Amino acid sequence: MARFVGRRLLYLLPVLLAVSLLTFLIASLLPGDLAYTILGDQATPEKLAALRAQMGLDLPIWQRYLQWLWDVLQGDFGRSFRTGETVLSAVLDRLPVSLELMVLAMGGGLLLGIPLAILCAVKSGSALDRFLTGLAFGKLSLPSFMVAILLIYLFAVQLGWLPATGYVPLAEDPIGNLRSFVLPALTLAFAEWPALMRVLRSDMIATLQEDYIAMAKAKGLRPARILLVHALKPSSLTLVTVTGINIGRLIGGAVIVETIFALPGIGRLLIGAIYARDFIILQGVVLFVATGFVVVNFIVDMLYAVLDPRIRHGRA
């Protein structure tokens, strides 16, 4: 297992290097002049030249990348020219909001998707299976912002049970914090469960036809044990893959959902940086999100080895 982890870590380093290069190029090649954006109405040729020299904008792009990468490795991601806030501080202040939303959304999606997938696999071809499969397809065609508006109208406007927008810190009021996350988390959970259900249903149908499942039934094992122990675990590889991809996407915050529900997460930070043309914040947030996505997929690789020992021995 240690050798398996070591090999994966070696593969991770060039990927992270490529991520940093692409992130730098995305921000550096955007149209516009960062020095002119910072100076605004006070921009003069002399001030522009001085600021470009100060920020290294007059250097070749490869030198700027190496300098930026060296600063990042030392923990210096830059500083917003609008607020003076460091990128690292801005991300860390908003990260708990996006992480809480991610955990609640993925937890809700798994709680909905896994039981429904098992039910559809057991009842494969039945009217219930066809109904749930059709419902999943229908939900995939429904955009998240429409679900968010419907949930706000029902639970906030009509019933008045939950707040429509706003955020309450967990340390300040745990109950208020959970109430402020119910609708955003439900919005994302409703978007996640159809894909999770579909992939797990397909894999479990194939697994339930394997010989060792027939052997387990012949031994008289309880159906619940066969499903949850012998069938669910080997059927979970694709589910883990899809979950890892979705978690990586949610690390950046569900931009639309955070905007609709006014949650101060990383997604809203990213949108604010785009609107304000704050390229330094934009570059730092994109790097953080991309790195988080890579790390999550590394963890998914580790879960593969736990679910199927053949993988870590190179015989899968």
URDACOR-V125311 format. One line per field, one symbol per residue. ss: DSSP state (H for helix, E for strand, C for the rest). phi: phi as a letter, one per 40 degrees, with the letter a starting at -180 (. if undefined). burial: b if it has 16 or more other C-alpha atoms within 10 Angstrom, else e. A space follows every 50 residues. Layout:
ss->???
phi->???
burial->???
This chain:
ss->CHHHHHHHHHHHHHHHHHHHHHHHHHHHCCCCCHHHHHHHHHCCHHHHHH HHHHHCCCCCHHHHHHHHHHHHHCCCCCECCCCCCEHHHHHHHHHHHHHH HHHHHHHHHHHHHHHHHHHHHHCCCCHHHHHHHHHHHHHHCCCHHHHHHH HHHHHHHHCCCCCCCCCCCCCCCHHHHHHHHHHHHHHHHHHHHHHHHHHH HHHHHHHCCCHHHHHHHHCCCCHHHHHHHHHCCCCCHHHHHHHHHHHHHH HCCCHHHHHHCCCCCHHHHHHHHHHCCCHHHHHHHHHHHHHHHHHHHHHH HHHHHHHCHHHHCCCC
phi->.ccccccccccccccccccccccccdccccchbccccccgcccbdccccc cccccgcccdccccccccccccccgbchbcccbgcccccccccbcdcccc cccccccccccccccccccccccdgccccccccccccccccccccccccc cccccbcccgcbccahabdcccadccccccbcccccdccccccccccccc dccccccccccccccccccgccdcccccbcbccccccccccccccccdcc dcgcdccccccfccbcccccccccccfccccdcccccccccccccccccc dccdcccbdccccgbc
burial->eeeebeeeeeebeeebeebbbebbeebbeeeeebbbbbeeeeeeeeebee bbeeeebeeeeeebbeebbeebeeeebbbbbeeeebbbebbeebbbbbbb bbebbbbbbbebbbebbbbbbbebeeeebeebbeebeebbeeebeebbee bbeeebeeeeebbbbebbeeeeeeeebbbbbbbbbbbbbbbbbbbbbbbb bbbbbebbeeeebeeeeeeeeeeeebbeebbbeebbbbbbbbbbbbbbbb bbbbbebbbbbbbbbbbbbbbebeeebbbbbbbbbbbbbbbbbbbbbbeb bbebbeeeeebbeeee
